């Protein structure tokens, strides 16, 4: 006997739950890709993506996932042999660096680890040591979903400025955009990228890159440029030029609906919702961790992401068994551990189209699994999450 009937709870950090409204928006016939209406929609989508990034820069929309947007960002501003500094804090900045190396860049990693955020002082020190200005770009993620860390992009931007270095500051906001604040211009970010399948509540298949004037000036001399990703080619007047071919019209309708939902809720409310739901998850895990069978991957609460929480099990206990119990018996799908945490950790996503019942239901099933699998844990984690939300959302 299982309790799995009903709608599955998808608690993985991408693709996230797609709202019914977004699914309905795609349920329509194809239309004329050359029509003024379609071109107008693309122009408005570009403006709205820039709004999410809080940037006056130019937005490019790609048919591709986050890895595609990585390549789009790199190839438009780098030349072969350019030195790139990767700020390590988990799996994904390192992955972006590997992509840069594969394209012909000279990649250096500023060592970090999977239990803490990037230290801005270390970034400043490395840049001050680069007296010849060899480093041409700095790569970092705002949220690394493999480790569960959030990096202080504003502080890193300030460190770059304090060092007086001219390297382009490039940020991956895939697991953050539409969930937490991003201030591209104010934080000194030159190139930022994201994708549709996480906080933006859409199906996988769209990637976004925003570039400021400094980045677009560097683009003029970059020799990694390729026809498909090239910004200049995408700045033509014809609608199809903006996508290097046929536009992904159904994905664009999905994105339009998702952005309308975000703006209708209001960005401050969206950010506060993610803050509260992340806090509820943290309260539950804190209680469970007191039993000794599990711990946070990120010890410092201030450095834990508001979009995904990574939980590491003690030696001798299987995260895969816990995930299987939750999925097979209750229809709750948790994220797998990645990299060094494969089989040792599970991830609870709380980003995008998510609310209190979804998070509390997910936490209840995890606590049920901990008990069923005899994993040592402090009791009452779900109750602690409920109490936290009750205090944070009082009756009016």
N, C-alpha and C positions, 0 to 999 in steps of 0.2 A: 504493500500500500504506500502511495506517495500523496503529497499535498500539492502537486504541481499543476493542477488544472487552473485555467484562467490565464491572464496575460502575463507573459514573462517579464521579470524585472531585470533590466539590463544595467548593471552597475559596473561596467568596464569603462576605462578612460578613452573611449573612441573606437568605433563610432558609437555615439551616445544615442539615447532614445530620440526618435524623430517624432515631433508632435503630429497629431492627426491633421491639423490645419496645413502643415507643410506637405504631408503626403497627398492631401486633396489638391493642393496647388499644382502638383505635377500631373494630376489626372486630367489631361486635356490633350487635344490633337496638336500635332506640330503646326507651326505657323511660318509665315514668310520671314526668313532671317534678314531680309533686306528692308523690311518695313520700318518706317520712322518710329513706330511704337517700340520695336525691339531695340533699336539703337538708343532711343531715349531711356529705356529701362537700364541698359548697360551703363550709360552715363550717370544715372541716379545711383545705381549700385556702387559704382566706383566712388562717388561722393560719400555714400553712406559708410563704406568700408574705411575711407579716410577719417570719417567722423569717429568710428569706433577706435581707431588708432590715435585719435586726437592729433591729427597731422594735417598740415597744409600741403604735404607732398602729393605725388601722383600715384594712383593705384593702378595695378595691373592684375587682371583676373585670368587665371590659367586653368585649362582642363588638366587636372593633375592633383595628386595628394600632397601632403606636406613635404615629402622627399622631392617631388617635382618643384615645389616652391623654393626649397633649398637651392636646387640647381639654378633656377631662374634668378635668385638673388645673387648667387656667386658669379655666374657667367657674365652678368651685365656690368660688374664693377671690377673684376679681377683680370689680370694678365698672367700668362703662364710664368711660373717662377716667383710670383709674389709671395711674400711671407704672410701667413695668417696665424693669429694667436687664438687658440681655442681655450675657453674658460671651462674647465671640467667641473661638473657637479652631478654627474650621473651618466646615463647612456646616450642621450640625444645630442648634446653639444659635441660629444666625441664623434657621433655618427655624421653630423654636419661637417666636422673636420675631415673625416674620411672621404666624404663626397668631394670636398675641396681638393684633397690630395689626388683623388682619382681624375680630377679635371686638370691637374698640372700645377697646383699651388704647393708651396713649401710650408708645411704645417708644423707648428709648434704648439704643444699642449702645456698650459699652465696647470700644474697638478692640483687636484682637489680630491675629494672622496665622496662616497655616496651617503654620508651622514651629515653633511653640512652644506651651506650655501657658499658661493664664491665670495672670497674676502676682497673687498675693494682696495684695501691697502696693498695687497699683494699685486693686484693689477697695476696700480699706480707705480709701485716699485719696479715692476718689469718694464713698463713703458719708459720710465725715467732712465733705465739702463740702456734703452735702445736709442743711443745718441745719434746714430746714423739714420734713424727713421726707416729702418728696414721693414718693420711691420706695417702692412698696408690695410689690414682689416682685423677686427676683433669679433669673434663669434661666441654667443652665449644664448642660453634658453631662459625664458622667464620662469617657466615651470617645467621641471623634468619629471615626467610621469613615471619613469622607471625607479627613481629614488624617492619621489614625493616632495622634493625640495622646491622652494620658491626663492629666486634670486632677486636682490634689490637692484633693479635696473636703474633707478634714479641715482643710487649711490655709486654704481659702477660708472655711469655716465659722468658723474661729478669727479670721479677719480681720473678718468681719461682727460677731462678738462684740466684738472689740477696738474697733471703731468705735462700738459702743453703738447700732447701728441696729436698728429694729424691722421692717424689711422681711422678708417671708417668703422663706426660702431654698428654692428649688425645683430639683430635680436630675433629669435624664434619665439613667437607668441602663440603657437598652435594650441597649447593646453591652457591658455589664459584668456585669449581675446573673447569678449562678450561675457566674461564671468568676473573678472577683476579689472581694476583700473589699468589702463595703459596710456601714457602721456608721451607720445613719440617726440614731439617737438620740444616739450619742456625738459625731457630727460636727455636730450642730445643724441637721440638715435638717428642714424642716417638711413638705414635700410631695415625694415621689419617685414616679417612674413608670418602667415598663418594659413589655416585650412578650414573647410566648412563643417567637418564631421564631429566637432567637439562642442565647444561653447556656442557655436552658431547653429547647432541643432539640425544640420542638414545631412544628406547622404554624402558619403565620400565621393570625391571627384572634382572639387574646386579648390584651388590654392590661390593665395593672394600675396602680392608683394607691394609694399609702399616705399617709395624712394623720395628723399628730399633733394633739394637743388644741388647740394654738394655731391651726393651720390650720382646724380644724373650728369654732372660735369665730368666725374671720373669715368663714367660710362663711355664718353666720347672716345677715349683712348684705350679702353679695355679690349684685349685681344682674345679673351675666352668666349666672346659673343658667338652664339649659334643662331641659325635662322628661326627656330621655333620659339626660343625664350626671349629673343631680342626685344628690348623696350622700343627702340626706334621704329622697328617694323610694325609694332602694335599701336603706334600713335597715328596711324592713317585715319582718314575720314570715314572710310567704308566700315560698316559694322563687322564684316567677317575679318577685317584686318586686326581688330582688337583681340581676336582669338586665334590668329594664324590659321584661319580656316573656318569651318562650320561652327557656329556658337553652340554651346551646350544648353539649349533653350529650356529644357525641363529642369535642369539643375539651377538655372537662373531664376525660374519661377519659384522653386523651392527656397532659394536664398532670399528672394524678395519677401516672401511670406515670413520667413524666420526673422529677418531684420525688422519687419513691421511689428512682429510680436515683441521683440526686444525693446524697440523704441516706444511701443504702447505701454509697456510696463515701466519704462524709464530706467536709464542706466544706473542712477543711484539705488533704485529699488532692486535691480538685478544684482548689483554688487553686494548689497546688504543681505539678500536672500542667500547668496553663495557663502557669505561670511557666517551666517547663522547655521546653515546646514553643515558646513565644515566644523563649526564649533560643536555641534551635536555629536558628530562622528568622533571628534577628539575626546569628548567627555566619556563616551562609551569605551573607547579603546584604553583610556587612562585607567578606568575601573578594571577592565579585563586584564590589563598588563600587571596589575597588583598581584595576580595569582602566579606569576612567574613563567607562564607558558608562551608569552608573546610580548612583543615590544614594538614601539614606533621605529621606523627606519630612520627618521630624523629626530634626534633627541630634543633639540631646541624648539619649543612650540612656536616661536616667532618665525622660524624658517620652514614651517610646514605649509604646504600648498593649501589653498582654499578650494581646489578643484579635484584633488585626488589624495587619498591617505593610503600610505604603504605600510602594511603590518607584517612584521617578521616573526615567524614562529621559532620557539626554542628548538635546539637540537633534539632529534628523536621524534619530531612531529611533522606531519606532511601537510604543506599548504595545498598541494594538489588534491589530497583526500578531503580536506575541508571544502575546497571549491566544488568538488564533485558532489559532496553531500548537499550543499546549498542548491546546486543546479538540478541534480537528479530528483531530489525529494521535494524541493520547494519552488523551483523555477526562478531562483535568484542567481544571476550570472556575475561572478566577481572576476576582476582582472588577474591575470597570471603574474607571477614574479618574473622579472626580466634580467638578463645578464647574470651577474654574480648571485642574484637572488632567485634564480630559477628553481622552482620546487620548494623554496624556503619562505616565500612571502606571498601574500595576496593583496590585491589593491581594491579599494572601495572608491569608486568614482562618484563625485557629487558635483557634476557640472552640466550646464545646458538646461534641458527640459526636465527639471527635477524639483520635487517639493517635499514637504514634511512627511506625508504618508509613505512616499517612496523610500526616503532615507530611514525612517523609523522601521518600516517593514524589512528593509535590508538588514539593519542592525539586529532586529529580532531573530531573523533567520540565522545570522552569524552566531549569535549567542546560543541559539538552539543547537547549531552544529558543534560549537565548542563543548557543550554539555554531552551531546551524543557521542563524540569522539574522545571524550575524557581528556581533553586538553586543559591543563590547569589554567584557571582564569578567575578573577574576582567576580562575584555575582553582582547583578544590578546595573550592568552597563547601559542597557536600554532605558531603565528608569532614570539614570543620570542624564541621558540625552533628552528625555522627556522633560525633566525638571529644568534643564538648561533652556530649552525652547519655551517652556511655560513662563519662565522668568523674563526671557528676552522679548516675548510677544504677549504682553499682558492684555487682559480683557479691557475693552473700551467702554 
